[in-house]
Amino acid sequence: MGLKPFIYLLFFLSVAPPDEPSKTHPVTIPAQVVENMFYAHAVTKDGVELNFYTDSGGGPAQIWRSAADQLRLTTTKVHVDGKDWEQVKLPAFLPGKGIPLPLSSDGKFIVTSNENSMASPGDDVSGMLGRNWFADRVWT
């Protein structure tokens, strides 16, 4: 049988999915700047549009309760920074219309209400991409 099938397997396992960044595969994130704030715009495979404001010094990656409910995401409990929270895994995105998941927290987002947010980014915002979303990556 030889090493050839094994080498092919290693190659395919080492290639990042299309919307996951790697050192050799940068990913463009659909984004816009509005009044000095960066917003990442994503579209799920079901066509639901999500807008996340970004705050590299903010809390963990968050999705508002209203967006999580609209997407019918299943929540799990987690204890973070001395508090009990619910967290969710985001659904799959359309190719080229997604955002990478945080490298920490198993790629999950904390579910919160926008009233708990320190910023008032607007009514069409689905959540915030915070410090754990920015961590351990290079953004240009």
TORRO-501280 format. One line per 2 residues: number of its first residue (from 1); their letters; for each residue x, z, y of N, C-alpha, C. Coordinates in nm, 4 decimals, decimal comma, always signed. Atoms other than C-alpha are relative to their C-alpha. Layout:
NUM = A = X/Z/Y/X/Z/Y/X/Z/Y; ...
//
This chain:
1 = MG = +0,0824/+0,0000/-0,1186/+0,0000/+0,0000/+0,0000/+0,0871/+0,0000/+0,1253; -0,0937/+0,0040/-0,1099/+0,2883/+0,0685/+0,2366/-0,0457/+0,0795/+0,1223
3 = LK = +0,0257/-0,0741/-0,1225/+0,2959/+0,2120/+0,5864/-0,0889/-0,0756/+0,0986; +0,0743/+0,0792/-0,0978/+0,1120/-0,0711/+0,7624/-0,1390/+0,0563/+0,0309
5 = PF = +0,1311/-0,0575/-0,0350/-0,2449/+0,0741/+0,7293/+0,0119/+0,1333/+0,0740; -0,0211/-0,1288/-0,0660/-0,1122/+0,4161/+0,8329/+0,0381/-0,0202/+0,1471
7 = IY = -0,0425/+0,0285/-0,1370/+0,0539/+0,2698/+1,1448/-0,1199/-0,0482/+0,0824; +0,1201/+0,0454/-0,0712/-0,2690/+0,0889/+1,2412/-0,0923/+0,1173/+0,0310
9 = LL = +0,0856/-0,1162/-0,0208/-0,4636/+0,4118/+1,1972/+0,0534/+0,0860/+0,1135; -0,0592/-0,0790/-0,1085/-0,2209/+0,6019/+1,4211/-0,0231/-0,0672/+0,1351
11 = FF = +0,0216/+0,0709/-0,1254/-0,2509/+0,3306/+1,6863/-0,1439/+0,0166/+0,0474; +0,1404/-0,0097/-0,0406/-0,6308/+0,3369/+1,6874/-0,0381/+0,1428/+0,0374
13 = LS = +0,0287/-0,1383/-0,0356/-0,6383/+0,7173/+1,6969/+0,0640/+0,0388/+0,1326; -0,0694/-0,0357/-0,1229/-0,3980/+0,7213/+1,9918/-0,0578/-0,0697/+0,1224
15 = VA = +0,0578/+0,0725/-0,1124/-0,6004/+0,4813/+2,2084/-0,1182/+0,0788/+0,0553; +0,1082/-0,0758/-0,0638/-0,8254/+0,6590/+2,4592/-0,1266/-0,0838/+0,0052
17 = PP = +0,1246/+0,0734/-0,0199/-1,1937/+0,5661/+2,4738/+0,0012/-0,0666/+0,1373; -0,0072/+0,0781/-0,1234/-1,2660/+0,3152/+2,7551/-0,0147/+0,0809/+0,1287
19 = DE = +0,0206/-0,0766/-0,1222/-1,3827/+0,5774/+3,0087/+0,0789/+0,1298/+0,0022; -0,0845/-0,1188/+0,0006/-1,1255/+0,8437/+2,9175/+0,1387/-0,0389/+0,0472
21 = PS = -0,1321/+0,0340/-0,0520/-0,8068/+0,8350/+3,1229/+0,1116/+0,0478/-0,0911; -0,1230/-0,0427/+0,0675/-0,4626/+0,8546/+2,9691/+0,1162/-0,0470/+0,0864
23 = KT = -0,1164/+0,0382/-0,0805/-0,1088/+0,8038/+3,0978/+0,0112/-0,1513/+0,0139; -0,0111/+0,1456/-0,0039/-0,1255/+0,4338/+3,0137/-0,1329/-0,0688/+0,0259
25 = HP = +0,1331/+0,0584/-0,0212/-0,4961/+0,3837/+3,0810/-0,0733/+0,0726/+0,1130; +0,0728/-0,0636/-0,1101/-0,6111/+0,4853/+3,4303/-0,1446/-0,0459/+0,0019
27 = VT = +0,1426/+0,0306/-0,0055/-0,9850/+0,4908/+3,4887/-0,0461/+0,0042/+0,1453; +0,0599/+0,0021/-0,1329/-1,1661/+0,3921/+3,8057/-0,1331/+0,0727/-0,0070
29 = IP = +0,1239/-0,0781/-0,0043/-1,4408/+0,6376/+3,8921/-0,0840/-0,0531/+0,1157; +0,0856/+0,0456/-0,1098/-1,7328/+0,4940/+4,0893/-0,0221/+0,1153/+0,0979
31 = AQ = +0,0080/-0,1091/-0,0978/-1,7221/+0,6991/+4,4090/-0,0233/-0,0562/+0,1393; +0,0146/+0,0351/-0,1407/-1,8037/+0,6970/+4,7768/+0,0335/+0,1218/+0,0843
33 = VV = -0,0286/-0,1070/-0,0948/-1,7098/+0,8999/+5,0825/-0,1133/+0,0014/+0,1016; +0,1071/-0,0175/-0,0968/-1,9926/+1,0356/+5,2962/+0,0314/+0,1253/+0,0807
35 = EN = -0,0286/-0,1113/-0,0898/-1,9185/+1,2547/+5,5975/+0,1123/+0,0897/-0,0527; -0,1219/-0,0672/+0,0455/-1,5726/+1,3495/+5,4659/-0,0117/+0,0682/-0,1357
37 = MF = +0,0116/-0,0542/+0,1362/-1,6974/+1,4390/+5,1161/+0,0031/-0,1160/-0,0985; -0,0058/+0,0997/+0,1056/-1,6169/+1,2444/+4,8003/-0,1105/+0,0280/-0,1018
39 = YA = +0,1067/-0,0099/+0,0998/-1,9066/+1,1778/+4,5615/+0,0310/-0,0960/-0,1143; -0,0164/+0,0837/+0,1182/-1,8633/+1,0484/+4,2070/-0,1386/-0,0385/-0,0495
41 = HA = +0,1298/+0,0526/+0,0402/-2,1510/+0,8294/+4,0940/+0,0105/-0,0483/-0,1446; -0,0008/+0,0379/+0,1411/-2,2244/+0,7954/+3,7218/-0,1398/-0,0446/-0,0416
43 = VT = +0,1277/+0,0468/+0,0528/-2,4967/+0,6194/+3,5250/+0,0010/+0,0198/-0,1514; +0,0078/-0,0248/+0,1442/-2,6027/+0,7374/+3,1778/-0,0436/-0,1269/-0,0723
45 = KD = +0,0439/+0,1151/+0,0807/-2,6718/+0,4946/+2,8939/-0,1498/-0,0237/+0,0111; +0,1446/+0,0140/-0,0195/-3,0417/+0,5620/+2,9609/-0,0346/-0,0445/+0,1413
47 = GV = +0,0232/+0,0486/-0,1347/-2,9995/+0,4440/+3,3212/-0,0235/+0,1069/+0,1049; +0,0178/-0,1083/-0,0975/-3,0210/+0,7859/+3,4884/+0,1264/+0,0081/+0,0865
49 = EL = -0,1118/-0,0072/-0,0930/-2,8021/+0,7972/+3,7998/+0,0291/+0,1453/+0,0361; -0,0451/-0,1351/-0,0344/-2,6000/+1,1122/+3,8676/+0,1022/-0,0097/+0,1121
51 = NF = -0,0957/-0,0077/-0,1101/-2,4125/+1,1988/+4,1869/+0,0587/+0,1402/+0,0033; -0,0683/-0,1289/-0,0029/-2,1526/+1,4745/+4,1848/+0,0890/+0,0056/+0,1227
53 = YT = -0,0967/-0,0166/-0,1069/-1,9808/+1,6010/+4,4947/+0,1229/+0,0646/-0,0607; -0,1266/-0,0477/+0,0557/-1,6181/+1,6944/+4,4429/+0,0575/+0,1108/+0,0863
55 = DS = -0,0619/-0,1126/-0,0689/-1,4417/+2,0176/+4,5311/+0,1126/+0,0518/-0,0882; -0,1137/-0,0339/+0,0868/-1,0945/+2,0579/+4,3842/+0,0331/+0,1484/+0,0003
57 = GG = -0,0239/-0,1434/-0,0033/-1,0848/+2,4229/+4,4863/-0,1231/+0,0796/-0,0381; +0,1269/-0,0650/+0,0318/-1,4431/+2,4969/+4,3853/-0,0021/+0,0573/-0,1395
59 = GP = +0,0176/-0,0608/+0,1309/-1,5765/+2,6616/+4,0741/+0,0088/-0,1014/-0,1118; -0,0045/+0,0917/+0,1138/-1,6143/+2,5030/+3,7326/-0,0915/-0,1199/+0,0229
61 = AQ = +0,0883/+0,1169/-0,0065/-1,7775/+2,1632/+3,6814/-0,1429/+0,0470/-0,0246; +0,1383/-0,0475/+0,0059/-2,1495/+2,2147/+3,7381/-0,0982/-0,1162/+0,0042
63 = IW = +0,1124/+0,0919/-0,0114/-2,4713/+2,0249/+3,6864/-0,1200/+0,0841/+0,0400; +0,1164/-0,0758/-0,0456/-2,7837/+2,1351/+3,8676/-0,1043/+0,0058/-0,1111
65 = RS = +0,1067/-0,0211/+0,0986/-3,0686/+2,2685/+3,6556/-0,0968/-0,1190/-0,0008; +0,0958/+0,1107/-0,0073/-3,2981/+1,9888/+3,7806/+0,0530/-0,1251/-0,0712
67 = AA = -0,0587/+0,1161/+0,0669/-3,0573/+1,7187/+3,6573/+0,0093/+0,0231/-0,1510; -0,0086/-0,0318/+0,1431/-2,9986/+1,8942/+3,3227/-0,1381/-0,0106/-0,0652
69 = DQ = +0,1359/+0,0093/+0,0530/-3,3764/+1,9220/+3,2749/-0,0461/-0,1451/-0,0083; +0,0383/+0,1418/+0,0007/-3,4301/+1,5568/+3,3694/+0,0623/-0,0729/-0,1188
71 = LR = -0,0709/+0,0630/+0,1112/-3,1728/+1,4554/+3,1069/-0,0343/+0,0616/-0,1355; +0,0379/-0,0730/+0,1227/-3,3220/+1,6995/+2,8518/+0,1235/+0,0412/-0,0806
73 = LT = -0,1238/-0,0420/+0,0651/-2,9779/+1,8403/+2,7767/-0,0187/+0,1354/-0,0674; +0,0040/-0,1254/+0,0747/-2,9426/+2,1160/+2,5189/+0,1044/+0,0948/+0,0565
75 = TT = -0,0924/-0,0975/-0,0578/-2,7865/+2,4303/+2,6623/+0,0522/+0,0954/-0,1079; -0,0574/-0,1077/+0,0809/-2,5577/+2,6856/+2,4995/+0,0458/+0,1079/+0,0969
77 = KV = -0,0420/-0,1128/-0,0840/-2,4589/+3,0288/+2,6326/+0,1522/+0,0086/+0,0035; -0,1439/-0,0195/-0,0150/-2,1101/+3,1009/+2,7662/+0,0227/+0,1123/+0,1014
79 = HV = -0,0361/-0,1082/-0,0915/-1,9420/+3,3943/+2,9424/+0,1229/-0,0460/+0,0788; -0,1079/+0,0512/-0,0840/-1,7269/+3,2774/+3,2376/+0,0127/+0,0876/+0,1235
81 = DG = -0,0274/-0,0789/-0,1211/-1,5652/+3,4818/+3,5146/-0,0910/+0,1218/+0,0114; +0,0784/-0,1228/-0,0008/-1,7568/+3,7941/+3,4148/-0,1509/-0,0190/+0,0060
83 = KD = +0,1437/+0,0259/-0,0069/-2,0987/+3,6251/+3,4157/-0,0447/-0,0826/-0,1207; +0,0592/+0,0817/+0,1054/-2,3281/+3,4773/+3,1523/-0,0616/-0,1244/+0,0622
85 = WE = +0,0487/+0,1281/-0,0490/-2,4091/+3,1095/+3,2050/-0,0555/-0,0818/-0,1156; +0,0342/+0,1033/+0,0970/-2,5647/+2,8161/+3,0273/+0,0932/-0,1174/+0,0272
87 = QV = -0,0845/+0,1174/-0,0168/-2,3531/+2,5082/+2,9661/-0,0566/-0,1155/-0,0809; +0,0481/+0,1203/+0,0675/-2,4213/+2,1498/+2,8571/+0,1123/-0,1016/-0,0120
89 = KL = -0,0870/+0,1169/+0,0122/-2,2368/+1,8439/+2,7386/-0,0761/-0,1153/+0,0635; +0,0669/+0,1115/-0,0646/-2,3154/+1,5407/+2,9530/-0,0264/-0,1113/-0,1006
91 = PA = +0,0295/+0,1111/+0,0917/-2,4745/+1,2374/+2,7857/+0,1022/-0,1122/+0,0164; -0,0888/+0,1164/-0,0084/-2,2920/+0,9108/+2,7249/-0,0354/-0,0812/+0,1247
93 = FL = +0,0168/+0,0807/-0,1195/-2,2422/+0,6834/+3,0244/+0,0101/-0,1486/-0,0333; -0,0187/+0,1442/+0,0121/-2,2673/+0,3085/+3,0683/+0,1486/-0,0308/+0,0171
95 = PG = -0,1418/+0,0348/-0,0160/-1,9253/+0,1405/+3,0340/+0,0327/-0,0274/+0,1470; -0,0427/+0,0178/-0,1374/-1,7422/+0,1558/+3,3660/-0,0826/+0,0765/+0,1020
97 = KG = +0,0876/-0,0740/-0,0910/-2,0104/+0,3844/+3,5135/+0,0052/+0,1500/-0,0262; -0,0073/-0,1406/+0,0377/-1,8944/+0,7198/+3,3811/+0,1052/+0,0769/+0,0750
99 = IP = -0,1035/-0,0884/-0,0529/-1,6815/+1,0132/+3,4787/+0,0647/+0,0690/-0,1193; -0,0640/-0,0739/+0,1086/-1,4233/+1,1819/+3,2578/-0,0538/+0,1435/-0,0048
101 = LP = +0,0429/-0,1399/+0,0158/-1,5215/+1,5206/+3,1197/+0,1167/+0,0921/+0,0311; -0,1102/-0,0944/-0,0223/-1,3216/+1,8316/+3,2102/+0,0817/+0,0161/-0,1283
103 = LS = -0,0846/-0,0203/+0,1176/-1,0245/+1,8855/+2,9793/-0,0168/+0,1396/-0,0576; +0,0255/-0,1359/+0,0482/-1,1103/+2,2545/+2,9578/-0,1489/+0,0158/-0,0279
105 = SD = +0,1405/-0,0360/+0,0276/-1,4396/+2,4180/+2,8594/-0,0666/-0,0956/-0,0986; +0,0511/+0,0961/+0,0993/-1,4793/+2,1718/+2,5701/-0,0732/-0,1157/+0,0655
107 = GK = +0,0629/+0,1113/-0,0698/-1,5793/+1,9128/+2,8299/-0,1408/+0,0288/+0,0481; +0,1375/-0,0353/-0,0370/-1,8964/+2,1040/+2,9151/-0,0108/+0,0403/+0,1458
109 = FI = +0,0316/-0,0355/-0,1382/-2,0605/+2,1670/+3,2518/-0,0867/+0,1245/+0,0014; +0,0849/-0,1172/-0,0214/-2,2098/+2,4943/+3,3729/-0,1306/-0,0477/+0,0634
111 = VT = +0,1303/+0,0324/-0,0586/-2,5825/+2,4687/+3,4483/-0,0313/+0,1039/+0,1065; +0,0315/-0,0900/-0,1100/-2,6737/+2,6169/+3,7857/-0,1017/-0,0673/+0,0914
113 = SN = +0,0898/+0,0609/-0,0987/-2,9175/+2,5641/+4,0661/+0,0801/-0,0299/+0,1252; -0,0768/+0,0341/-0,1197/-2,8017/+2,3996/+4,3867/-0,0065/+0,1108/+0,1043
115 = EN = +0,0029/-0,1144/-0,0913/-2,9061/+2,7170/+4,5680/+0,1209/+0,0905/-0,0224; -0,1172/-0,0816/+0,0306/-2,6101/+2,8846/+4,3932/+0,1286/-0,0628/+0,0509
117 = SM = -0,1187/+0,0699/-0,0469/-2,3726/+2,6297/+4,5361/+0,0344/+0,0438/+0,1418; -0,0413/-0,0401/-0,1340/-2,1669/+2,7174/+4,8421/-0,0191/-0,1125/+0,0997
119 = AS = +0,0161/+0,1144/-0,0894/-2,2058/+2,3665/+4,9843/-0,1444/-0,0479/-0,0025; +0,1316/+0,0635/-0,0037/-2,5178/+2,1806/+5,0851/+0,0219/-0,1503/+0,0032
121 = PG = -0,0409/+0,1402/+0,0022/-2,4267/+1,8316/+4,9708/-0,1144/-0,1004/+0,0113; +0,1113/+0,0932/-0,0130/-2,7775/+1,6802/+4,9888/-0,0927/+0,0025/-0,1198
123 = DD = +0,1035/-0,0029/+0,1036/-3,0909/+1,6283/+4,7858/+0,0286/-0,0896/-0,1198; -0,0229/+0,0931/+0,1103/-2,9618/+1,3398/+4,5750/+0,1218/+0,0357/-0,0844
125 = VS = -0,1186/-0,0418/+0,0740/-2,6714/+1,5395/+4,4306/-0,0414/+0,0693/-0,1294; +0,0315/-0,0513/+0,1334/-2,6732/+1,6264/+4,0601/+0,0854/+0,1186/-0,0402
127 = GM = -0,0894/-0,1094/+0,0349/-2,3889/+1,8785/+4,0584/+0,1312/-0,0111/+0,0738; -0,1312/-0,0041/-0,0645/-2,0276/+1,9451/+4,1471/+0,1101/-0,0158/-0,1039
129 = LG = -0,1206/+0,0116/+0,0807/-1,6962/+1,8392/+3,9974/+0,1022/+0,0936/+0,0615; -0,0840/-0,1057/-0,0554/-1,4865/+2,1509/+4,0490/+0,1405/+0,0021/-0,0560
131 = RN = -0,1434/-0,0125/+0,0305/-1,1385/+2,2814/+3,9794/+0,0344/-0,0342/-0,1443; -0,0370/+0,0310/+0,1388/-1,1515/+2,2514/+3,5994/-0,0141/-0,1489/-0,0305
133 = WF = +0,0118/+0,1448/+0,0176/-1,2565/+1,8865/+3,6299/+0,1265/-0,0693/+0,0511; -0,1209/+0,0579/-0,0579/-0,9518/+1,8099/+3,8482/+0,1262/+0,0417/-0,0749
135 = AD = -0,1205/-0,0593/+0,0586/-0,7089/+2,0223/+3,6448/+0,0668/-0,0905/-0,1032; -0,0850/+0,0652/+0,1003/-0,4244/+1,8722/+3,4425/-0,0109/-0,1508/-0,0041
137 = RV = +0,0046/+0,1453/-0,0095/-0,4763/+1,5162/+3,5614/+0,0607/-0,0427/+0,1331; -0,0490/+0,0551/-0,1247/-0,3381/+1,2905/+3,8312/-0,1105/-0,0866/+0,0586
139 = WT = +0,1078/+0,0736/-0,0671/-0,5914/+1,1579/+4,0810/+0,0601/-0,0754/+0,1177; -0,0512/+0,0816/-0,1112/-0,5080/+0,8705/+4,3175/-0,1105/-0,0823/+0,0612
//
